[in-house]
Amino acid sequence: MGDLSGHGRGGGCVWGKTSLSHSLFTCFIAGCDTRQHRHQQAQTVRPRQGDVKLENDTTNDENARHNAKMKAIKAARDKMMESKTEEKGLIIVHTGPGKGKSSSAFGMIMRAIAHGMPCGVVQFIKGNWDTGEKSFLRERFAADCEFVVSGEGFTWETQDRERDIVAAQAGWAKAKEMIRNPEMRLIVLDEISIALRYDYLDIDEVVDFLLTEKPEMTHVVLTGRNAKPELIEAADLVTEMTLVKHPFRDGIKAQAGVEF
């Protein structure tokens, strides 16, 4: 090891011309002499009993505050739930530019089937697109969910307004039949908002039917972006899917299991 020539000002290490060992080099970098270095090492001792007690007391105080806060929240929620005793069939709208409108609706179909509630689906616009939900429900749950496809494809694919109108009207006629059936507890009208947006269906007729002819305990879910204000006003529950990021913008095409 090289010779030490002394200590510099402020306790820093000063060395001779020969090289320092690793420990002395570390000492120099830290701006301390070997005695200071040993002193710092001596400080890394176990916490004192009083420090541990203080830390435990702090943790106990935090837990107590959390417990008191949760009790207050539960009491408020229980009081609120006491007044929520009514049940009714809901008009539910899923709209907005983000992904998830149909996905959420078909998730509700799965819930309803699990509860023994017969369901129906009328799929507007998408046509004979081979969607996973269609295959799944028709092949595995045909007895629990009637699945009708009324559209002939997206409007930019058919390029025939008259055909689109005829298909939408046929789908709406089937939808009314399902909704009128008191045995069916949940009906999904997938992408009907697109048919309403292009005036393939009359919005006033659709809203009036839902408000006056839907059985009391039947739920109807209507999906599609750009839901008309009249539909939103008539609905009991409206969810707008917000677009934050989408892989399509990065050149990623629609993929099985995610989009269809």
C-alpha positions as CSV (number, residue, x, y, z in Angstrom):
1,M,0.0,0.0,0.0
2,G,1.3,3.5,-0.7
3,D,2.5,5.9,2.0
4,L,0.3,8.5,3.5
5,S,1.9,11.9,3.9
6,G,-0.6,13.3,6.2
7,H,-4.1,14.7,6.5
8,G,-5.4,17.6,4.5
9,R,-7.7,20.4,5.5
10,G,-11.1,19.5,6.5
11,G,-10.1,15.9,7.3
12,G,-9.6,14.9,3.7
13,C,-7.0,12.2,2.8
14,V,-3.7,13.2,1.2
15,W,-1.5,10.6,-0.4
16,G,2.1,10.3,-1.6
17,K,3.2,9.4,-5.1
18,T,2.5,5.7,-4.7
19,S,-1.0,4.4,-5.5
20,L,-3.7,4.1,-2.8
21,S,-5.4,0.9,-1.8
22,H,-9.1,0.6,-2.7
23,S,-10.2,1.4,0.9
24,L,-8.1,4.6,1.0
25,F,-9.3,5.6,-2.5
26,T,-12.8,5.2,-1.3
27,C,-12.0,7.3,1.7
28,F,-10.7,10.1,-0.5
29,I,-13.7,10.1,-2.8
30,A,-16.0,10.4,0.1
31,G,-14.0,13.5,1.4
32,C,-13.2,11.9,4.8
33,D,-10.2,10.4,6.5
34,T,-10.0,6.9,7.7
35,R,-11.1,7.8,11.2
36,Q,-14.2,9.5,9.8
37,H,-14.8,6.5,7.6
38,R,-14.6,4.1,10.6
39,H,-16.9,6.5,12.5
40,Q,-19.5,6.3,9.8
41,Q,-19.3,2.5,9.8
42,A,-19.9,2.5,13.5
43,Q,-23.1,4.5,13.0
44,T,-24.8,1.6,11.1
45,V,-26.1,-0.1,14.2
46,R,-29.4,-1.6,15.1
47,P,-32.2,0.9,15.8
48,R,-32.6,1.7,19.5
49,Q,-35.5,0.3,21.3
50,G,-37.1,3.7,21.7
51,D,-36.9,4.2,17.9
52,V,-38.6,0.8,17.2
53,K,-41.4,1.7,19.7
54,L,-41.9,5.1,18.0
55,E,-42.1,3.5,14.6
56,N,-44.6,0.9,15.9
57,D,-46.7,3.7,17.5
58,T,-46.7,5.5,14.1
59,T,-47.9,2.4,12.3
60,N,-50.6,1.7,14.9
61,D,-51.8,5.3,14.6
62,E,-52.0,5.0,10.8
63,N,-53.9,1.7,11.1
64,A,-56.3,3.2,13.6
65,R,-57.0,6.2,11.4
66,H,-57.6,3.9,8.4
67,N,-59.9,1.7,10.4
68,A,-61.9,4.7,11.6
69,K,-62.1,6.1,8.0
70,M,-63.3,2.7,6.6
71,K,-66.0,2.4,9.3
72,A,-67.3,5.9,8.5
73,I,-67.4,5.0,4.8
74,K,-69.2,1.7,5.4
75,A,-71.8,3.4,7.7
76,A,-72.4,6.1,5.0
77,R,-72.7,3.4,2.3
78,D,-75.0,1.2,4.4
79,K,-77.3,4.2,4.9
80,M,-77.3,5.0,1.2
81,M,-78.0,1.3,0.3
82,E,-81.0,1.3,2.7
83,S,-82.8,3.6,0.3
84,K,-81.9,1.6,-2.9
85,T,-84.6,-1.1,-2.8
86,E,-86.2,-0.7,-6.2
87,E,-85.5,-3.0,-9.1
88,K,-86.3,-2.3,-12.8
89,G,-85.3,-3.3,-16.3
90,L,-82.8,-0.8,-17.5
91,I,-82.2,1.0,-20.8
92,I,-78.4,0.9,-21.1
93,V,-76.3,2.8,-23.6
94,H,-72.6,2.1,-24.4
95,T,-71.2,4.9,-26.6
96,G,-68.1,6.9,-27.3
97,P,-65.0,6.7,-29.6
98,G,-63.1,4.2,-27.4
99,K,-63.0,0.5,-27.6
100,G,-65.1,-1.7,-25.3
101,K,-68.8,-0.9,-26.1
102,S,-69.7,-4.3,-27.6
103,S,-67.2,-6.1,-25.4
104,S,-68.9,-4.8,-22.3
105,A,-72.3,-5.7,-23.6
106,F,-71.3,-9.3,-24.3
107,G,-69.8,-9.4,-20.8
108,M,-73.2,-8.6,-19.5
109,I,-74.6,-11.5,-21.6
110,M,-72.3,-13.9,-19.9
111,R,-73.4,-12.6,-16.5
112,A,-77.0,-13.0,-17.4
113,I,-76.6,-16.5,-18.6
114,A,-74.8,-17.4,-15.4
115,H,-77.8,-16.1,-13.5
116,G,-80.2,-18.2,-15.6
117,M,-81.6,-15.2,-17.4
118,P,-82.5,-15.9,-21.1
119,C,-80.9,-13.4,-23.5
120,G,-81.0,-12.2,-27.0
121,V,-78.7,-10.4,-29.4
122,V,-79.5,-8.5,-32.6
123,Q,-76.3,-7.5,-34.3
124,F,-76.7,-4.5,-36.6
125,I,-74.2,-3.3,-39.3
126,K,-71.5,-5.9,-38.7
127,G,-73.1,-8.4,-41.0
128,N,-71.6,-11.9,-41.3
129,W,-68.3,-10.9,-39.9
130,D,-67.0,-13.9,-38.0
131,T,-66.9,-12.6,-34.5
132,G,-65.9,-14.6,-31.5
133,E,-69.0,-13.7,-29.5
134,K,-71.3,-14.9,-32.3
135,S,-69.5,-18.3,-32.6
136,F,-69.3,-18.7,-28.9
137,L,-72.9,-18.0,-28.1
138,R,-74.3,-19.9,-31.1
139,E,-72.2,-23.0,-30.6
140,R,-72.2,-23.2,-26.8
141,F,-75.2,-21.2,-25.4
142,A,-77.8,-21.4,-28.2
143,A,-80.4,-22.5,-25.7
144,D,-79.7,-19.5,-23.4
145,C,-79.1,-16.7,-26.0
146,E,-80.8,-16.2,-29.4
147,F,-78.3,-14.5,-31.7
148,V,-79.6,-12.7,-34.8
149,V,-77.4,-11.0,-37.4
150,S,-79.3,-8.4,-39.4
151,G,-76.7,-6.2,-41.0
152,E,-74.9,-7.1,-44.3
153,G,-71.7,-5.4,-43.3
154,F,-70.3,-1.9,-42.6
155,T,-71.9,0.8,-44.6
156,W,-68.6,1.5,-46.5
157,E,-68.5,-2.1,-47.5
158,T,-72.2,-2.5,-48.7
159,Q,-72.2,1.0,-50.4
160,D,-76.0,0.5,-50.8
161,R,-78.1,2.7,-48.6
162,E,-81.4,1.0,-49.5
163,R,-80.0,-2.5,-48.6
164,D,-78.7,-1.1,-45.3
165,I,-82.1,0.3,-44.5
166,V,-83.9,-2.9,-45.3
167,A,-81.4,-4.9,-43.1
168,A,-81.7,-2.5,-40.2
169,Q,-85.5,-2.5,-40.3
170,A,-85.5,-6.3,-40.3
171,G,-83.1,-6.3,-37.3
172,W,-85.3,-3.8,-35.5
173,A,-88.4,-5.9,-36.1
174,K,-86.6,-8.9,-34.6
175,A,-85.4,-6.7,-31.7
176,K,-89.0,-5.7,-30.9
177,E,-90.1,-9.3,-30.9
178,M,-87.3,-10.2,-28.4
179,I,-88.0,-7.2,-26.2
180,R,-91.7,-8.0,-26.0
181,N,-91.0,-11.5,-24.9
182,P,-91.2,-11.4,-21.1
183,E,-89.1,-14.6,-20.9
184,M,-86.0,-12.7,-22.3
185,R,-84.4,-10.7,-19.5
186,L,-81.5,-9.1,-21.4
187,I,-81.3,-8.0,-25.0
188,V,-78.3,-6.5,-26.7
189,L,-78.8,-4.3,-29.8
190,D,-75.2,-4.3,-31.0
191,E,-74.2,-1.3,-33.1
192,I,-77.8,0.0,-33.3
193,S,-76.5,3.5,-32.7
194,I,-74.8,3.4,-36.2
195,A,-78.1,2.5,-37.8
196,L,-79.7,5.4,-35.9
197,R,-76.9,7.8,-36.8
198,Y,-77.5,7.2,-40.5
199,D,-81.3,7.3,-40.1
200,Y,-81.8,3.7,-41.2
201,L,-84.1,3.6,-38.2
202,D,-86.3,6.3,-36.8
203,I,-84.9,7.5,-33.4
204,D,-88.4,8.6,-32.1
205,E,-89.9,5.2,-32.9
206,V,-87.0,3.4,-31.1
207,V,-87.1,5.6,-28.0
208,D,-90.9,5.5,-27.8
209,F,-90.9,1.7,-28.0
210,L,-88.3,1.3,-25.3
211,L,-90.2,3.6,-23.0
212,T,-93.7,2.3,-23.5
213,E,-93.5,-1.3,-24.6
214,K,-90.4,-2.8,-22.9
215,P,-91.5,-5.1,-20.1
216,E,-90.7,-3.8,-16.6
217,M,-87.9,-6.2,-15.7
218,T,-86.2,-6.4,-19.2
219,H,-82.8,-4.9,-19.7
220,V,-81.9,-3.6,-23.1
221,V,-78.3,-2.6,-24.0
222,L,-77.7,-0.5,-27.1
223,T,-74.2,-0.1,-28.4
224,G,-72.4,2.1,-30.9
225,R,-70.5,5.4,-31.1
226,N,-72.3,8.7,-31.5
227,A,-75.5,7.8,-29.6
228,K,-78.2,10.3,-30.4
229,P,-79.2,12.7,-27.6
230,E,-82.8,11.4,-27.6
231,L,-81.4,7.9,-26.8
232,I,-79.1,9.2,-24.1
233,E,-82.0,11.1,-22.5
234,A,-84.2,8.1,-22.4
235,A,-81.6,5.7,-21.0
236,D,-81.1,4.8,-17.3
237,L,-77.4,4.1,-17.6
238,V,-75.0,5.6,-20.1
239,T,-71.3,4.9,-20.4
240,E,-69.0,6.7,-22.8
241,M,-65.9,4.8,-23.7
242,T,-63.0,7.3,-24.0
243,L,-60.2,6.8,-26.5
244,V,-56.8,7.3,-24.9
245,K,-54.5,5.0,-27.0
246,H,-55.3,2.5,-29.8
247,P,-52.8,0.3,-31.6
248,F,-54.6,0.9,-34.9
249,R,-52.8,4.3,-35.0
250,D,-49.5,2.5,-34.9
251,G,-50.4,0.3,-37.9
252,I,-51.7,-2.7,-35.8
253,K,-54.7,-4.3,-37.5
254,A,-57.8,-5.6,-35.7
255,Q,-57.0,-8.9,-34.1
256,A,-59.0,-12.0,-33.1
257,G,-59.7,-12.1,-29.4
258,V,-59.3,-8.4,-29.0
259,E,-61.5,-6.6,-31.5
260,F,-63.6,-9.5,-32.8
